[in-house]
Amino acid sequence: MKAFLILEDGTVFTGTSIGSTKDMISEIVFNTSMTGYLEVLTDPSYAGQAVVMTYPLIGNYGITPDMESKKAWPDGYIVRELSRMPSNFRCEGTIQDFLKEQDIPGIAGVDTRALTKILREKGTMNGMITTNTDYDLGEILPKLKEYKVGDVVSKATCSEKYVLEGNGKKVALLDLGAKNNIAKSLHQRGCEVTVYPAHTTAEEILSSYPDGIMLSNGPGDPADCTSIIKEIKKLYDSDIPIFAICLGHQLMALATGATTHKLKYGHRGGNHPVKDLQTNRVYISSQNHGYVVDTESVDANVAVPAFVNVNDGTNEGLSYVGKKIFTVQFHPEACPGPQDSGYLFDRFIDMMGGTK
Ligand SMILES: NC(=O)CC[C@H](N)C(=O)O
């Protein structure tokens, strides 16, 4: 069946429908990872976005247990070519069936290189995937311009708190739409991890006397998370060691007086170079974000830049003055992508007083 991808600027790509055949409107973003399409699909930070994979052949090893959450989160999925015969000893199905099961519409056969060039030059924009051959641009384009994502953190967070038992440091993980590998990275290092829903109060978290607090990644515009930001300010004031990733990093910055803005087309992929400003060493990082902390808005008495993006000079991490708090914009938990910055979990454990 034919499908169409219609962009806010009026560009139309024609391809083949994959997954669900329902109409979808979302923000269209591109990811340049060459591997790890399943981790991308199951990363809750994609809630409220449709993803274009720039790697031209997707689905070679089918569906495997490499999931970063229980379900797929993007509103839509856009690929050049989908593998028709996935092959792997762990393969449990095809992307086509997975998308159908999850009711996610997609489109294959799109010139993703041309599409990405448009998004890179004009910036991220909204789009629609439809199988309706009688689509009416005059009706659709104003709707696309109007579309704005809602409260996606509430959708992506867990509904109840749960615990991963361990004998080491007690970590409270605030789940803002967390990827599995954050809790796993702590648990593998012996920590006992208590995962809390995003709207938990600071009082509840602090009353369990954690050795450290971790703020996760998550979807949407950080500036929309006003009530969570208030709770994070109380966590900042508590003097408990804190490590934060991506959305967590942005919310800690907002809680302490800095501002954020939306990047033209974001950073999503597995090869973003970031420089550790303490050592001047460059790490290749996994990234997935559309917003960034304004470096010049950070009060030097509160925090100092710890990492910078080597491609565009944007902020990639902050170290908080007089506090045991450091935060990063990239993903040390990888999944997908390089694990070069996994040592940051060890740094967090050292900050909490080392392994018991
Ligand atoms: N992966 C994330 O945590 C993303 C944070 C935020 N939603 C952004 O796009 O910038």
Ligand as a Chemical Component Dictionary entry (heavy atoms), coordinates in Angstrom:
data_LIG
# 
_chem_comp.id                   LIG 
_chem_comp.type                 NON-POLYMER 
_chem_comp.pdbx_formal_charge   0 
_chem_comp.three_letter_code    LIG 
# 
loop_
_chem_comp_atom.comp_id 
_chem_comp_atom.atom_id 
_chem_comp_atom.alt_atom_id 
_chem_comp_atom.type_symbol 
_chem_comp_atom.charge 
_chem_comp_atom.model_Cartn_x 
_chem_comp_atom.model_Cartn_y 
_chem_comp_atom.model_Cartn_z 
_chem_comp_atom.pdbx_ordinal 
LIG N1 N1 N 0 16.954 12.059 25.545 1  
LIG C1 C1 C 0 16.508 13.083 26.260 2  
LIG O1 O1 O 0 16.440 13.042 27.495 3  
LIG C2 C2 C 0 15.974 14.274 25.492 4  
LIG C3 C3 C 0 15.683 15.479 26.313 5  
LIG C4 C4 C 0 14.714 16.441 25.640 6  
LIG N2 N2 N 0 13.454 15.824 25.424 7  
LIG C5 C5 C 0 15.307 16.952 24.332 8  
LIG O2 O2 O 0 14.872 16.579 23.283 9  
LIG O3 O3 O 0 16.248 17.717 24.358 10 
# 
loop_
_chem_comp_bond.comp_id 
_chem_comp_bond.atom_id_1 
_chem_comp_bond.atom_id_2 
_chem_comp_bond.value_order 
_chem_comp_bond.pdbx_ordinal 
LIG N1 C1 SING 1 
LIG C1 O1 DOUB 2 
LIG C1 C2 SING 3 
LIG C2 C3 SING 4 
LIG C3 C4 SING 5 
LIG C4 N2 SING 6 
LIG C4 C5 SING 7 
LIG C5 O2 DOUB 8 
LIG C5 O3 SING 9 
# 
